[in-house]
Amino acid sequence: MIAKGQTVRVVRGKKSLGTTGRVFWTGMGKYGPRLGVTDGNGATHWVDAANVALLTDAADVAAAHRPDEPPAGLFEEAFEEDAGNAAERRMVEREIADTEAAERRAAAAQAPAVAPTARPTVTVDRTAFDALVARVTFLEQVLAARLTPAAEEAR
């Protein structure tokens, strides 16, 4: 239990990470025990009690009152928190990608299957086909007869 007058260092959280100072207030907040901490510059910080470490070593307490020097381990802890945030971001991105892929697979399963053919297939009965061939043959003969006299006149 941390009491008023003790020196603490904020080791977790975002706003006051690395801050060292004396506890001037203890109480219950909305989510649990909270502390009011005054740093070496006189600024007030409100932090969760779970986010602080009690400084008991005389050297740590003496170093805490030198605001010019960053606290030991500040940058390593911030790096670890950034790595955790990056890992969480990657996990969320993977979850979104998996969800989108599942939605695409579900939509593809519901879509009607279409055979990938280059040309449509037309089915004609044999008598209609024979009549069509006879008509095309007749038209070719008529066209040839009309072109033949014109070709002879041009010579």
C-alpha positions in Angstrom: 0.0 0.0 0.0 1.4 3.4 -1.0 0.9 6.2 1.5 1.1 10.0 1.3 4.6 11.4 1.3 6.3 8.3 -0.4 8.2 8.7 -3.6 7.0 6.8 -6.6 7.8 6.5 -10.3 5.1 6.0 -13.0 6.1 2.8 -14.9 2.9 2.2 -17.0 0.4 4.3 -18.8 0.8 6.9 -21.5 0.4 10.4 -20.1 2.7 10.4 -17.1 5.1 7.5 -18.0 8.5 8.0 -16.4 7.3 10.7 -14.0 8.8 10.5 -10.5 7.4 12.4 -7.5 5.9 12.4 -4.1 2.4 11.2 -3.3 0.2 14.0 -1.9 -3.2 12.2 -2.3 -4.6 8.7 -2.2 -8.1 7.6 -2.9 -10.5 5.5 -4.9 -11.3 6.4 -8.5 -13.9 5.1 -10.8 -11.8 2.0 -11.7 -9.8 1.5 -8.5 -7.1 3.1 -6.3 -5.7 6.4 -7.6 -2.8 8.6 -6.6 -2.0 12.3 -6.8 1.7 12.8 -7.5 3.7 16.0 -7.5 6.9 15.8 -9.6 10.1 17.7 -9.1 8.9 20.7 -11.2 5.7 21.0 -9.1 3.3 19.6 -11.8 0.5 17.4 -10.5 -0.2 14.0 -12.1 -3.2 11.8 -11.4 -2.4 8.1 -11.9 -3.7 4.7 -11.2 -2.0 3.1 -8.2 -1.3 0.0 -10.3 0.8 2.1 -12.7 3.4 3.2 -10.2 6.5 1.7 -8.5 7.4 2.6 -5.0 11.0 3.9 -4.7 12.5 2.6 -1.5 16.3 2.9 -2.3 17.8 6.1 -1.1 19.7 6.5 -4.4 16.4 6.2 -6.4 14.7 8.7 -4.2 17.6 11.2 -4.5 17.6 10.7 -8.3 13.9 11.3 -8.4 14.3 14.9 -7.3 16.7 15.7 -10.2 14.2 16.7 -12.9 17.0 17.3 -15.5 17.7 13.6 -15.9 15.3 11.2 -17.5 14.4 8.3 -15.2 16.2 5.1 -15.8 14.4 2.7 -18.1 12.1 5.3 -19.4 12.9 4.7 -23.1 13.0 0.9 -22.8 9.5 0.9 -21.2 8.1 3.2 -23.8 9.6 1.0 -26.6 8.0 -2.1 -25.1 4.7 -0.3 -25.0 5.1 0.8 -28.6 5.9 -2.8 -29.5 2.8 -4.0 -27.7 0.7 -1.4 -29.5 2.2 -2.5 -32.9 1.5 -6.1 -32.1 -2.1 -5.3 -31.2 -2.5 -3.3 -34.4 -1.2 -6.2 -36.5 -3.6 -8.6 -34.7 -6.6 -6.3 -35.5 -5.5 -6.0 -39.1 -5.2 -9.8 -39.4 -8.7 -10.2 -37.9 -10.1 -7.6 -40.3 -8.5 -9.4 -43.3 -9.7 -12.8 -42.2 -13.3 -11.4 -41.7 -13.2 -9.8 -45.2 -11.9 -13.1 -46.7 -14.6 -15.1 -45.0 -17.3 -12.6 -46.3 -15.9 -12.9 -49.9 -16.0 -16.7 -49.7 -19.6 -16.7 -48.4 -20.6 -14.3 -51.2 -18.9 -16.5 -53.8 -20.7 -19.6 -52.4 -24.1 -17.9 -52.7 -23.4 -16.6 -56.3 -24.8 -18.8 -59.1 -22.1 -20.9 -60.8 -21.5 -19.8 -64.4 -19.5 -22.0 -66.8 -16.6 -20.0 -68.2 -17.2 -20.4 -72.0 -15.8 -18.2 -74.7 -18.9 -18.5 -77.0 -22.5 -19.3 -76.3 -23.7 -22.7 -77.5 -26.6 -22.7 -79.9 -28.6 -25.8 -80.6 -30.5 -26.1 -83.9 -32.4 -29.1 -85.2 -31.1 -30.8 -88.3 -34.0 -29.7 -90.7 -33.6 -26.1 -89.8 -29.8 -26.3 -90.3 -30.2 -27.9 -93.7 -32.7 -25.2 -94.8 -30.2 -22.5 -93.6 -27.3 -24.1 -95.6 -29.5 -24.3 -98.7 -30.5 -20.6 -98.4 -26.9 -19.5 -97.9 -25.8 -21.6 -101.0 -28.6 -20.0 -103.1 -27.5 -16.5 -102.0 -23.9 -17.2 -102.9 -25.0 -18.3 -106.4 -27.1 -15.2 -106.9 -24.2 -13.0 -105.8 -21.8 -14.7 -108.0 -24.1 -14.4 -111.0 -24.5 -10.6 -110.5 -20.7 -10.1 -110.1 -19.7 -12.2 -113.1 -21.3 -9.9 -115.8 -19.9 -6.8 -114.1 -16.4 -8.4 -114.0 -16.6 -9.3 -117.7 -17.7 -5.7 -118.7 -14.7 -4.2 -116.8 -12.3 -6.2 -118.9 
